[in-house]
Amino acid sequence: MDQAEQLRNIVKKNQQWSTSKARIFTVTSGKGGVGKSNVVVNLAVHMQRLGKKVIIFDADLGLANVEIMFGAIPKYNLSDLIYRGKTIQEIITPGPMDIGFISGGSGITGVNNLSKEKLKFLVHNLSELDGLADIILIDTGAGISDHVLEFVMASPEILLLATSEPSSLTDAYSLLKALHRNPEFRQAQTKIKVISNRVVTEEEGMGIYEKLNAVVGQFLKGNLEYLGMIPQDAAMEKAVRQQQPVSILYPEAKSSRAFEVLTGNLLDGNTVPLYAKKGIMQLLSRFIYKRG
């Protein structure tokens, strides 16, 4: 029995133990510097205000953007879970409003080389996330690396962030093209929702979505949904410098209001499809091994 088969069996057992399934959103973009981590932490704030227990999984390896946004330094990260025997609860760092976050560190890149016992330990601990959170927000790395694509392909609900800059649109399309052309991508079972960031008007935000959706429809035979926009806002820039989410520091700011609307659209605007309720183990098992 090879390692992939061992992992499938372990995942199956752990999925049977888990009775609660967290809803998962993966936030991604085609490039860095478009405000992805900012979106993740502020969505988490508004979801928490609505009574949801939120955990952020910072999979942006080496950059640690979420902890910078929260002004918190994690004591442990995923490497400590894999190599030093820490539990999933121990590597969850408390952020503002009791939002938990997990730092990926560099540990996620070595999972394919784990022994059977370490693999079993990792899967068992990760399965507990389904019972610890109502919502898991995954902040992927920038660009179109293999580990970013693995997270995105495994996610039932993808939030694609883009700005009006030509390079942002081009890179977002490149990510979508890599996604659609991968034979393992399940287009019919995936919702991709566009968030337009740093725009001046509603029309500009809708224009970003329409450009992306048009090329995706024409060249990839796919379809995107429009979730909403986040306006350019000096208050958000001030909040970033103070290492706090704008939705906490300046709750009346126009960007904070926009995050509130986006959160409502996410949680109330659409019915959650059945395939979106498979929990974190469904996603991470897909990431850890490639299907044969």
C-alpha positions in Angstrom: 0.0 0.0 0.0 1.6 3.3 -1.1 1.5 6.6 0.9 -1.3 8.1 -1.1 -3.5 5.0 -0.3 -2.6 5.2 3.3 -3.6 8.8 3.5 -6.9 8.1 1.8 -7.7 5.5 4.4 -6.7 7.8 7.3 -8.8 10.7 5.8 -11.8 8.4 5.4 -11.7 7.4 9.1 -11.3 10.9 10.3 -14.2 12.2 8.2 -16.4 9.6 9.9 -15.4 10.9 13.3 -16.2 14.5 12.5 -19.8 15.4 13.0 -19.5 19.2 12.3 -18.4 20.4 8.9 -16.9 23.9 8.6 -17.7 26.0 5.5 -14.5 26.8 3.7 -13.6 29.9 1.6 -10.3 30.1 -0.2 -9.1 33.7 -0.9 -6.7 34.0 -3.8 -5.4 36.2 -6.5 -3.1 36.0 -9.5 -0.4 38.2 -7.9 0.7 39.7 -4.6 0.0 43.2 -3.4 -3.7 43.3 -4.2 -4.8 43.2 -0.5 -5.7 39.5 -0.1 -4.7 39.2 3.6 -6.6 42.4 4.4 -9.7 41.0 2.9 -9.3 37.7 4.8 -8.9 39.3 8.3 -11.8 41.8 7.7 -14.2 39.2 6.5 -13.3 37.2 9.5 -14.2 40.1 11.8 -17.6 40.5 10.3 -18.3 36.8 10.3 -17.3 36.7 13.9 -19.7 39.5 14.7 -22.5 37.5 13.2 -21.8 34.8 15.7 -19.7 32.5 13.5 -16.6 30.9 14.9 -13.8 31.7 12.4 -10.3 30.2 11.9 -7.9 31.6 9.4 -5.4 29.3 7.8 -2.5 31.4 6.5 -1.0 29.4 3.7 1.0 32.2 2.3 4.3 30.6 3.1 7.1 32.7 4.4 5.2 36.0 4.4 3.0 35.8 7.5 0.7 38.5 6.4 -2.2 37.6 8.6 -0.2 37.8 11.8 1.1 41.2 10.7 -2.5 42.4 10.1 -3.4 41.2 13.6 -0.3 42.5 15.3 0.2 39.0 16.8 3.2 36.7 16.7 2.3 33.0 16.7 4.1 30.8 19.2 3.7 27.8 17.0 2.9 27.1 13.3 2.1 24.1 11.1 5.7 22.8 11.4 5.3 22.4 15.1 2.2 20.3 14.5 4.0 18.1 12.0 7.5 17.8 13.5 7.2 18.7 17.2 4.0 16.9 18.3 1.9 20.0 19.0 -1.9 19.6 18.7 -4.1 21.6 16.4 -5.4 23.6 19.4 -1.8 24.6 20.4 -0.9 26.0 17.0 -4.1 28.1 16.7 -3.1 31.7 17.7 -5.8 33.9 19.1 -6.4 37.1 17.2 -8.7 40.1 17.8 -12.3 39.2 18.7 -11.2 35.6 19.4 -10.6 34.9 15.8 -8.1 32.1 15.5 -5.4 31.8 12.9 -2.9 29.1 11.9 0.4 30.1 10.4 1.6 27.7 7.7 5.3 28.5 8.3 7.3 26.3 6.1 5.8 23.0 7.3 3.2 22.5 4.5 5.8 22.0 1.8 7.2 18.8 3.3 4.0 16.7 3.8 4.7 14.4 0.9 7.8 13.1 2.7 6.2 12.3 6.0 6.3 8.9 7.6 3.1 7.0 8.0 2.9 7.8 11.7 3.5 11.6 11.2 1.0 11.6 8.3 -1.6 9.9 10.5 -0.9 12.5 13.3 -1.3 15.4 10.9 -4.5 14.2 9.4 -6.0 13.4 12.8 -5.3 16.9 14.1 -6.4 18.7 11.0 -9.7 16.9 11.1 -10.4 18.6 14.4 -10.8 22.0 12.7 -14.2 20.9 11.4 -15.4 20.8 15.0 -13.6 24.0 16.1 -14.9 26.4 13.5 -18.0 27.3 11.6 -16.0 28.9 8.9 -12.4 28.4 7.7 -10.8 31.2 5.6 -7.7 30.1 3.7 -5.3 32.8 2.6 -3.2 31.4 -0.2 0.1 32.5 -1.4 0.6 34.9 -4.3 1.2 33.8 -7.8 0.4 30.5 -9.4 2.7 28.1 -7.6 1.8 24.4 -7.3 0.6 24.7 -3.7 -1.6 27.7 -4.5 -3.3 25.7 -7.3 -3.7 22.7 -5.0 -5.6 24.8 -2.5 -7.7 26.6 -5.1 -8.6 23.4 -7.0 -9.7 21.7 -3.8 -12.0 24.6 -2.7 -15.7 24.5 -3.3 -15.9 28.3 -2.8 -13.1 30.5 -4.2 -12.9 34.3 -3.6 -10.8 35.8 -6.4 -9.4 39.2 -5.6 -8.5 41.7 -8.4 -7.9 45.4 -8.9 -8.3 47.5 -12.0 -4.5 47.4 -12.7 -3.9 45.6 -16.0 -1.3 43.4 -14.4 -3.8 42.3 -11.7 -6.4 41.4 -14.3 -3.8 39.6 -16.5 -2.5 37.6 -13.5 -6.0 36.8 -12.3 -6.8 35.4 -15.7 -3.6 33.4 -15.8 -4.6 31.8 -12.5 -8.0 31.0 -13.8 -6.6 29.5 -17.0 -4.2 27.3 -15.1 -7.2 26.2 -12.9 -9.5 25.4 -15.8 -6.8 23.6 -17.9 -5.9 21.3 -15.0 -7.7 17.9 -15.6 -8.4 17.6 -11.9 -10.4 20.8 -11.7 -14.1 20.2 -11.0 -15.7 23.2 -12.6 -19.3 22.1 -12.0 -18.6 21.8 -8.3 -16.8 25.1 -7.8 -18.1 28.6 -7.2 -15.6 31.4 -8.1 -16.7 34.8 -6.8 -14.9 38.0 -7.8 -14.1 40.7 -5.3 -13.0 44.0 -6.8 -10.6 45.8 -4.5 -9.4 49.4 -4.3 -12.0 50.8 -6.7 -13.5 54.3 -6.7 -17.0 53.5 -7.9 -19.4 50.6 -8.0 -19.2 50.8 -11.8 -15.4 50.3 -11.7 -15.9 47.3 -9.5 -18.5 45.7 -11.8 -16.2 46.5 -14.7 -13.4 44.4 -13.3 -15.7 41.5 -12.9 -17.2 41.9 -16.4 -13.7 41.9 -18.0 -12.7 38.8 -16.2 -16.0 37.0 -16.8 -16.0 37.8 -20.5 -12.5 36.3 -21.2 -13.3 33.3 -18.9 -16.5 32.7 -20.8 -14.9 33.1 -24.2 -11.6 31.2 -23.8 -12.2 28.9 -20.9 -16.0 28.2 -21.2 -16.4 29.0 -17.6 -18.4 31.4 -15.5 -17.6 33.7 -12.6 -19.9 35.4 -10.0 -19.6 38.9 -8.7 -19.5 39.2 -4.9 -18.9 42.9 -4.6 -16.4 45.7 -4.3 -14.1 47.3 -1.7 -13.4 51.0 -2.2 -10.1 52.8 -2.0 -10.0 54.0 1.6 -7.4 56.0 3.5 -8.8 54.5 6.7 -7.7 51.0 5.6 -4.2 52.2 5.0 -4.1 53.7 8.4 -5.3 50.5 10.0 -2.7 48.4 8.2 0.0 50.7 9.5 -1.4 50.2 13.0 -1.6 46.4 12.5 -5.3 46.2 13.1 -8.2 45.3 10.8 -10.0 48.4 9.6 -13.3 46.9 10.5 -12.3 47.0 14.2 -10.3 50.2 14.2 -12.6 52.3 12.0 -16.0 50.5 11.9 -17.7 53.4 10.2 -15.2 53.7 7.4 -16.4 53.0 3.9 -14.2 50.0 3.5 -15.6 48.5 6.7 -19.1 49.0 5.4 -18.1 47.2 2.2 -16.7 44.3 4.1 -20.0 44.1 6.0 -21.9 43.9 2.7 -19.5 41.3 1.3 -19.9 39.1 4.4 -23.7 39.4 4.1 -23.5 38.4 0.4 -21.4 35.4 1.3 -23.4 34.1 4.2 -26.9 35.1 3.3 -27.0 35.7 -0.5 -26.4 32.1 -1.7 -27.5 28.7 -0.6 -24.5 26.5 0.4 -24.2 23.6 -2.0 -23.9 20.1 -0.6 -20.4 19.7 -1.9 -19.4 22.8 0.1 -20.1 20.9 3.4 -17.4 18.3 3.2 -15.2 20.2 5.6 -11.5 20.9 5.9 -10.4 17.3 5.6 -11.9 17.1 2.1 -9.8 20.1 1.1 -6.6 19.3 2.8 -6.6 15.6 1.8 -6.8 16.9 -1.8 -3.8 19.2 -1.1 -1.7 16.6 0.6 -1.8 14.0 -2.1 -2.5 14.1 -5.8 -5.2 11.7 -7.0 -4.2 8.9 -9.2 
